[in-house]
Amino acid sequence: MLVALIVYTIPPKMKQGGKKKPIQTAEIEKNCDKSVSPDCRPCPKRSKISDSDEELQESVMSGNNKRWSAVETDVEPEILEDMGVGMLEDEGHGDGQKKQKRSLEQESELSSPLCEPVSEPNGNESRLQPSQQGRSLDYRKNDELGEDFFLYRRKQPMNLRGEDVFLKLSDEMVLMIFRWLPKNMLVRCSLVCKRWQRIAYDEVLWTRLDLGSRSLNPGNLGHVLIRGTIILRLAQAEVSDPVFFSNCSLLTRETPCKLQYLDLSMAVISVKGLADLLNVCKNLQKLSLEHCTLSDKACAAIGQNHNLDVLNLSACYGITQGCISNILTGCRKLSALNIAWTNLSLAALNTLCTELPRSLQRINISGCRKTLTDNHVRQLVTACPELVELDLSDCTSLTSETISIVTKLDKIEYLALSRCYSITPAAYLQLSSVSSLMYLDVFNLMSEQSLANLQDNLREVDVNKFLFSSVARPTVGIRRTSIWGLRVRD
């Protein structure tokens, strides 16, 4: 007996107390209970209708977990939507589509660029358009998906990895670039490759070097000098021993030292280290060893610089008669010498005043309180008649006779006799006969009234203008970026 069932859309939930069935549906179910066996009764939660009762029973009442699919039924999707039931795709079928979609995306990433990003006026990438360089879009059709698609790919930047742009430049151009780098950066550049090392160690880049107030490890000074340094400032620097390693090319005479201007004022260096350093320097023109400790070997090394022009030995220790003799024997072209406050002995002063070269123009031998006498000044003026600057301050043994001796110098421009207490103030009036005199320093000798009278008698002379002497000193005042007027920094 065929029973026709009419399915209505289940209305929303009613008031609390249960659902109310339509009258026509209730009567049909009542008649069905009488004629149909209980096993064939439809499930109240069933949402699918089949033409065969057996298929209906197998699909609904079976105990397995087989998933029901609307694709295999004749039910229209519109009816299911009215019933509030959505169509579900089979898991196997969906996974296959996902895997296929993922593989297609990977293919699109590996494919050649098919389009380029188009930027809006504000600079942001808003959309993609096909490239205008004649490349066509790759259209493909997927039968399983049933839709057309094409691949987009962003334009990749040029890969410059591993390309050395400096290979396109000549060594001269790279050298001009390196000249703008500081010395510590040049050392780092020398570690890049052999070509950069050769260019970074070019002597043009190391002509002038300032290592003032630095601490140098053992052997570092040797590495600096083999690069062809000409101007070197080591004022207040600390140089550790050994200054040169045993295999340094400067010691084996393979590489000559080109150093010409050296400032070691107040540097912390051992006596042996100083002797080793001066022993490799044969071309020095200006040298400052202020407040250093010298030895006979160091002074003999100084005497090997036959072109030495300026020598500053003020406040040095260890200067003996032999040291004076070694220096003056080899350095016959000296024009400026500062040997003040070195506690010279009487024998050393006799050697100094008699063996000074005739080319000397500026000398400072102040601080010889009880050793320097008028006789030494006479010997000095006789040996060096071309003197322009003479500083005899703090030599208390000098008398008024010294003024008479100094007036014989025709080219004298600067004279310092500060704290020479044995010279009377009236003796300075003899200097009015020296037409070349420009500056006179007599600090701590006269009262203000005496200084005013002296200034009136010496109208063309500036009295007490300079507190300190600048003879042979590498730096004057607060300037620390140059020595003897030469820059030490690029």
C-alpha positions as CSV (number, residue, x, y, z in Angstrom):
1,M,0.0,0.0,0.0
2,L,1.5,3.3,-1.1
3,V,1.3,6.1,1.2
4,A,1.9,9.6,0.1
5,L,3.6,11.8,2.6
6,I,3.6,15.5,2.5
7,V,6.5,17.3,4.2
8,Y,6.0,20.8,5.5
9,T,8.7,23.2,6.5
10,I,9.2,23.0,10.2
11,P,8.2,26.3,11.7
12,P,10.3,28.2,14.2
13,K,10.1,27.2,17.9
14,M,6.8,27.9,19.5
15,K,6.0,28.8,23.0
16,Q,7.3,26.7,25.8
17,G,5.3,23.5,25.9
18,G,6.2,21.9,22.5
19,K,5.5,22.1,18.8
20,K,2.1,22.2,17.3
21,K,1.6,20.0,14.2
22,P,-0.7,20.9,11.3
23,I,-4.0,19.1,11.4
24,Q,-3.6,17.5,8.0
25,T,-0.3,16.0,8.8
26,A,-1.5,14.6,12.1
27,E,-4.4,12.7,10.4
28,I,-2.1,11.2,7.8
29,E,0.3,9.9,10.5
30,K,-2.6,8.4,12.4
31,N,-3.8,6.5,9.4
32,C,-0.2,5.4,8.6
33,D,0.2,3.9,12.1
34,K,-2.6,1.5,11.4
35,S,-1.5,0.3,8.0
36,V,2.3,0.4,8.1
37,S,4.4,-1.7,10.3
38,P,6.4,0.1,13.0
39,D,9.7,-0.7,11.3
40,C,8.7,1.2,8.2
41,R,7.7,4.4,10.0
42,P,9.7,7.4,8.9
43,C,12.1,9.1,11.3
44,P,10.8,12.4,12.6
45,K,14.2,14.0,12.0
46,R,14.6,12.7,8.5
47,S,15.2,15.4,5.8
48,K,15.4,13.2,2.7
49,I,12.7,11.4,0.7
50,S,13.4,8.3,-1.4
51,D,11.2,6.4,-3.8
52,S,12.0,3.1,-2.2
53,D,11.2,2.2,1.5
54,E,14.2,-0.1,1.6
55,E,16.7,2.6,0.5
56,L,15.1,5.0,3.0
57,Q,15.5,2.5,5.8
58,E,19.2,1.7,4.9
59,S,20.2,5.4,4.6
60,V,18.5,6.6,7.8
61,M,18.3,3.7,10.3
62,S,21.7,2.0,9.5
63,G,24.2,2.1,12.4
64,N,27.4,2.9,10.3
65,N,28.8,6.5,10.1
66,K,28.5,6.8,6.3
67,R,28.0,10.5,5.5
68,W,24.9,11.5,3.6
69,S,25.4,13.6,0.4
70,A,22.8,15.6,-1.3
71,V,24.6,15.2,-4.6
72,E,23.5,11.5,-4.8
73,T,19.8,12.3,-4.3
74,D,17.0,13.7,-6.4
75,V,16.2,16.4,-3.9
76,E,16.4,19.9,-5.3
77,P,18.7,22.3,-3.5
78,E,15.9,24.8,-3.2
79,I,13.8,22.4,-1.1
80,L,16.8,21.8,1.3
81,E,17.3,25.5,1.6
82,D,13.7,26.0,2.6
83,M,14.1,23.3,5.2
84,G,17.1,25.1,6.6
85,V,19.5,22.4,5.5
86,G,22.8,23.3,3.8
87,M,24.5,21.1,1.2
88,L,27.7,19.6,2.3
89,E,30.5,18.4,0.0
90,D,32.2,15.1,0.5
91,E,35.4,15.3,2.5
92,G,37.5,13.3,0.0
93,H,36.2,15.5,-2.8
94,G,36.9,18.7,-0.9
95,D,40.4,17.6,0.1
96,G,41.3,16.8,-3.4
97,Q,40.2,20.3,-4.5
98,K,42.2,21.9,-1.8
99,K,45.4,19.9,-2.7
100,Q,44.9,20.8,-6.3
101,K,44.4,24.4,-5.5
102,R,47.5,24.4,-3.4
103,S,49.6,22.8,-6.1
104,L,48.4,25.4,-8.6
105,E,49.4,28.2,-6.2
106,Q,52.9,26.7,-5.9
107,E,53.1,26.6,-9.7
108,S,52.1,30.2,-9.9
109,E,55.0,31.2,-7.5
110,L,57.5,29.3,-9.5
111,S,56.4,30.5,-12.9
112,S,57.9,33.5,-14.6
113,P,56.6,37.0,-13.7
114,L,53.4,37.7,-15.7
115,C,52.5,41.0,-14.3
116,E,53.9,44.0,-12.5
117,P,52.5,45.9,-9.5
118,V,50.9,49.2,-10.4
119,S,51.3,51.9,-7.8
120,E,48.8,54.6,-7.0
121,P,50.0,58.2,-6.7
122,N,50.4,57.9,-3.0
123,G,53.1,55.2,-3.6
124,N,51.1,52.2,-2.2
125,E,50.6,49.1,-4.4
126,S,46.8,48.9,-4.9
127,R,46.3,46.5,-7.8
128,L,48.2,44.4,-10.4
129,Q,48.1,44.9,-14.1
130,P,49.7,42.8,-16.8
131,S,53.2,43.8,-17.8
132,Q,53.5,46.2,-20.7
133,Q,56.6,44.4,-22.0
134,G,54.7,42.1,-24.4
135,R,54.1,39.3,-21.9
136,S,50.7,37.6,-22.1
137,L,48.7,36.3,-19.2
138,D,48.6,32.5,-18.7
139,Y,45.0,31.5,-18.9
140,R,44.2,28.0,-17.8
141,K,41.0,26.1,-17.4
142,N,40.4,23.6,-14.7
143,D,37.7,21.1,-15.6
144,E,37.2,19.9,-12.1
145,L,36.8,23.4,-10.6
146,G,34.9,24.6,-13.6
147,E,36.3,28.1,-13.6
148,D,38.9,30.1,-15.5
149,F,41.9,31.5,-13.7
150,F,45.3,33.2,-14.5
151,L,48.5,33.6,-12.5
152,Y,50.0,36.8,-11.2
153,R,53.6,37.3,-10.0
154,R,55.3,40.3,-8.5
155,K,58.3,41.7,-10.3
156,Q,61.4,40.5,-8.4
157,P,64.3,42.9,-7.8
158,M,67.6,42.3,-9.4
159,N,69.8,40.0,-7.4
160,L,73.1,41.7,-6.8
161,R,74.4,39.1,-4.4
162,G,78.1,38.2,-5.0
163,E,78.7,41.1,-7.4
164,D,81.6,43.4,-6.5
165,V,81.0,46.8,-8.0
166,F,84.6,47.8,-7.0
167,L,85.9,45.5,-9.7
168,K,84.6,48.0,-12.2
169,L,86.8,50.7,-10.7
170,S,90.5,51.2,-11.2
171,D,92.9,51.2,-8.3
172,E,93.3,54.9,-8.5
173,M,89.5,55.5,-8.1
174,V,89.3,53.1,-5.2
175,L,92.3,55.0,-3.6
176,M,90.5,58.3,-4.0
177,I,87.5,56.7,-2.2
178,F,89.7,55.4,0.6
179,R,91.2,58.8,1.2
180,W,87.8,59.9,2.8
181,L,88.0,57.1,5.4
182,P,89.5,57.3,8.9
183,K,92.5,55.2,9.7
184,N,90.7,52.7,11.8
185,M,88.3,52.1,8.9
186,L,91.2,51.6,6.5
187,V,92.5,48.8,8.7
188,R,89.1,47.1,8.5
189,C,89.0,47.5,4.7
190,S,92.4,45.8,4.5
191,L,90.8,42.6,5.8
192,V,88.3,42.3,2.9
193,C,90.6,41.0,0.2
194,K,94.2,41.2,-1.1
195,R,93.4,43.9,-3.5
196,W,91.8,46.1,-0.8
197,Q,94.8,45.4,1.5
198,R,97.2,46.5,-1.1
199,I,95.2,49.7,-1.7
200,A,94.5,50.4,2.0
201,Y,98.2,50.2,2.8
202,D,99.2,52.6,0.1
203,E,101.6,55.2,1.6
204,V,99.5,58.0,0.2
205,L,96.8,57.2,2.8
206,W,99.3,57.0,5.7
207,T,101.4,60.1,5.1
208,R,100.2,61.9,8.2
209,L,99.0,60.1,11.4
210,D,97.9,61.3,14.8
211,L,98.3,58.8,17.7
212,G,98.5,61.3,20.5
213,S,97.2,60.2,23.9
214,R,96.8,56.6,22.6
215,S,98.1,53.3,24.0
216,L,100.0,51.3,21.4
217,N,100.4,47.5,21.9
218,P,103.8,45.8,21.3
219,G,104.8,45.9,17.7
220,N,102.0,48.3,16.6
221,L,104.4,51.2,15.9
222,G,106.4,49.0,13.5
223,H,103.2,48.2,11.5
224,V,102.6,52.0,11.2
225,L,106.0,53.0,10.1
226,I,106.3,50.3,7.3
227,R,103.3,52.0,5.6
228,G,105.4,55.0,4.7
229,T,104.3,57.5,7.4
230,I,106.1,60.9,7.1
231,I,104.4,63.0,9.8
232,L,103.7,61.2,13.1
233,R,102.4,62.7,16.4
234,L,102.8,60.5,19.5
235,A,102.5,63.3,22.1
236,Q,101.4,61.8,25.5
237,A,101.1,58.4,23.9
238,E,102.0,55.1,25.7
239,V,104.2,52.9,23.6
240,S,104.6,49.3,25.0
241,D,107.7,47.2,24.6
242,P,108.9,45.8,22.3
243,V,108.5,48.7,19.9
244,F,109.4,46.4,16.9
245,F,109.2,42.6,16.6
246,S,112.2,40.7,15.6
247,N,110.9,40.0,12.1
248,C,110.0,43.6,11.4
249,S,111.2,44.7,8.0
250,L,112.5,48.0,9.5
251,L,115.0,46.1,11.5
252,T,116.1,43.9,8.6
253,R,116.6,47.1,6.5
254,E,114.3,45.7,3.8
255,T,111.9,48.7,4.2
256,P,113.5,52.1,4.9
257,C,111.8,54.3,7.4
258,K,110.4,57.5,5.7
259,L,109.6,59.3,8.9
260,Q,110.6,63.0,8.8
261,Y,108.5,64.7,11.5
262,L,108.2,63.0,14.9
263,D,106.6,64.4,18.1
264,L,107.2,62.3,21.2
265,S,106.5,65.1,23.7
266,M,105.7,63.6,27.1
267,A,105.3,60.2,25.7
268,V,105.6,57.1,27.9
269,I,108.3,55.0,26.3
270,S,111.2,53.0,27.7
271,V,114.8,54.0,27.2
272,K,115.5,50.9,25.1
273,G,112.3,51.4,23.1
274,L,113.2,55.0,22.4
275,A,116.7,54.0,21.3
276,D,115.3,51.3,19.0
277,L,112.8,53.8,17.4
278,L,115.4,56.4,16.8
279,N,117.8,53.9,15.4
280,V,115.6,53.2,12.4
281,C,114.9,56.9,11.7
282,K,117.5,58.2,9.3
283,N,115.6,61.0,7.6
284,L,114.3,63.1,10.5
285,Q,114.0,66.8,9.9
286,K,112.1,67.9,13.0
287,L,112.1,65.9,16.3
288,S,110.6,66.6,19.7
289,L,111.5,64.4,22.8
290,E,110.3,66.8,25.5
291,H,110.2,65.1,28.9
292,C,111.7,61.8,27.7
293,T,114.6,59.9,29.2
294,L,117.6,59.7,26.8
295,S,120.6,57.4,26.7
296,D,123.9,57.5,24.8
297,K,122.5,55.1,22.2
298,A,119.5,57.3,21.6
299,C,121.6,60.4,21.2
300,A,123.9,58.6,18.8
301,A,120.9,57.6,16.8
302,I,119.8,61.3,16.7
303,G,123.2,62.2,15.3
304,Q,122.6,59.9,12.3
305,N,120.0,62.4,11.0
306,H,122.3,64.7,9.2
307,N,119.3,66.8,7.8
308,L,117.8,67.4,11.2
309,D,116.6,71.0,11.4
310,V,114.7,71.4,14.6
311,L,115.4,69.5,17.9
312,N,113.4,69.9,21.1
313,L,115.0,68.3,24.2
314,S,113.5,70.5,26.9
315,A,113.0,68.8,30.3
316,C,114.7,65.6,29.1
317,Y,116.6,63.4,31.5
318,G,119.9,61.7,31.1
319,I,121.7,64.2,28.8
320,T,125.4,64.0,29.4
321,Q,128.5,65.6,27.7
322,G,128.7,62.5,25.5
323,C,125.1,62.9,24.4
324,I,125.7,66.6,23.4
325,S,128.8,65.7,21.5
326,N,127.1,62.9,19.6
327,I,124.2,65.1,18.6
328,L,126.2,68.1,17.5
329,T,128.7,66.1,15.6
330,G,126.1,64.6,13.2
331,C,123.5,67.4,13.1
332,R,125.3,70.3,11.5
333,K,122.2,71.8,9.9
334,L,120.3,72.7,13.1
335,S,118.4,75.9,13.0
336,A,116.4,75.6,16.3
337,L,117.5,73.9,19.5
338,N,115.6,73.8,22.8
339,I,117.6,72.2,25.6
340,A,116.0,74.1,28.5
341,W,115.7,72.6,32.0
342,T,117.9,69.6,31.3
343,N,120.2,70.1,34.3
344,L,123.3,70.2,32.2
345,S,126.6,69.9,33.8
346,L,129.4,72.4,33.4
347,A,131.3,70.1,31.0
348,A,128.1,69.6,28.9
349,L,127.6,73.4,28.8
350,N,131.2,73.9,27.6
351,T,130.7,71.4,24.8
352,L,127.4,72.9,23.8
353,C,128.6,76.5,23.6
354,T,131.7,75.6,21.6
355,E,130.3,73.0,19.2
356,L,127.0,74.5,18.1
357,P,126.6,74.8,14.3
358,R,126.9,78.2,12.7
359,S,123.5,77.8,11.1
360,L,121.7,77.9,14.4
361,Q,119.2,80.7,14.6
362,R,117.0,79.9,17.7
363,I,118.2,78.5,21.0
364,N,116.7,78.1,24.4
365,I,119.0,77.1,27.3
366,S,117.0,78.5,30.1
367,G,117.0,76.8,33.5
368,C,120.8,76.6,34.0
369,R,120.7,78.5,37.3
370,K,124.2,78.2,38.6
371,T,126.1,76.7,35.7
372,L,125.6,79.1,32.8
373,T,127.9,82.1,33.0
374,D,128.8,85.2,31.0
375,N,131.7,83.4,29.4
376,H,129.3,80.7,28.0
377,V,127.2,83.4,26.5
378,R,130.3,84.9,24.8
379,Q,131.2,81.5,23.3
380,L,127.6,81.0,22.2
381,V,127.5,84.4,20.4
382,T,130.8,83.7,18.7
383,A,129.7,80.3,17.5
384,C,126.3,81.4,16.3
385,P,126.4,85.0,15.0
386,E,123.1,84.5,13.1
387,L,120.9,84.1,16.2
388,V,117.4,85.5,15.9
389,E,115.9,84.1,19.2
390,L,117.8,83.7,22.5
391,D,116.2,82.5,25.7
392,L,118.5,82.7,28.8
393,S,115.7,82.8,31.5
394,D,116.3,81.5,35.0
395,C,120.1,81.7,34.7
396,T,120.9,83.5,37.9
397,S,124.6,83.5,37.4
398,L,124.4,86.0,34.5
399,T,125.4,89.6,35.1
400,S,125.0,92.9,33.2
401,E,128.0,91.9,31.0
402,T,125.6,89.5,29.2
403,I,123.6,92.6,27.9
404,S,126.8,94.0,26.3
405,I,127.6,90.6,24.7
406,V,124.1,90.3,23.2
407,T,124.2,93.7,21.6
408,K,126.7,92.3,19.2
409,L,124.0,90.2,17.5
410,D,122.8,92.1,14.5
411,K,119.8,89.9,13.7
412,I,118.4,89.3,17.2
413,E,114.6,89.7,17.4
414,Y,113.6,88.0,20.6
415,L,115.5,88.1,23.9
416,A,114.3,86.5,27.2
417,L,116.1,87.2,30.5
418,S,113.3,86.6,32.9
419,R,114.4,86.0,36.6
420,C,118.0,86.8,35.9
421,Y,118.3,88.6,39.2
422,S,122.0,89.5,38.8
423,I,121.3,91.9,35.9
424,T,120.5,95.4,36.9
425,P,117.5,97.2,35.4
426,A,119.6,100.0,34.0
427,A,121.7,97.6,31.9
428,Y,118.7,96.9,29.7
429,L,118.8,100.4,28.4
430,Q,121.8,99.3,26.3
431,L,119.4,97.3,24.1
432,S,118.2,100.6,22.5
433,S,121.2,100.3,20.2
434,V,119.9,97.0,18.7
435,S,117.7,98.0,15.9
436,S,116.5,94.5,15.1
437,L,115.1,93.8,18.6
438,M,111.3,93.4,18.6
439,Y,110.4,91.5,21.9
440,L,112.0,91.5,25.3
441,D,110.8,89.4,28.2
442,V,112.0,90.3,31.7
443,F,109.3,88.8,34.0
444,N,109.6,89.1,37.8
445,L,112.5,91.5,37.7
446,M,111.2,95.1,37.8
447,S,108.3,97.0,39.3
448,E,105.6,98.5,37.2
449,Q,107.3,101.9,37.3
450,S,110.6,100.5,36.1
451,L,108.8,98.6,33.3
452,A,107.1,101.8,32.2
453,N,110.5,103.7,32.1
454,L,112.0,100.8,30.1
455,Q,109.1,100.8,27.7
456,D,109.6,104.6,27.1
457,N,113.3,104.1,26.3
458,L,112.6,101.1,24.0
459,R,109.7,102.4,22.1
460,E,109.9,99.9,19.2
461,V,110.2,96.9,21.6
462,D,107.3,94.9,23.1
463,V,108.1,94.2,26.7
464,N,106.8,91.0,28.5
465,K,104.7,89.8,25.6
466,F,105.3,86.0,25.8
467,L,105.1,84.0,29.0
468,F,106.6,80.8,27.5
469,S,109.2,80.2,24.8
470,S,108.1,78.6,21.5
471,V,111.6,77.6,20.3
472,A,111.6,74.2,18.6
473,R,108.2,73.3,20.1
474,P,105.9,71.3,17.8
475,T,102.7,72.9,19.1
476,V,102.0,76.4,20.5
477,G,98.9,77.2,22.5
478,I,95.9,74.9,22.3
479,R,96.4,73.7,18.8
480,R,96.7,69.9,18.7
481,T,95.9,69.0,15.1
482,S,99.3,70.1,13.7
483,I,103.0,69.9,14.5
484,W,105.4,72.6,13.3
485,G,102.6,73.9,11.1
486,L,101.9,70.6,9.4
487,R,98.6,68.8,9.7
488,V,98.5,65.4,11.3
489,R,94.9,64.6,10.4
490,D,93.4,64.2,7.0
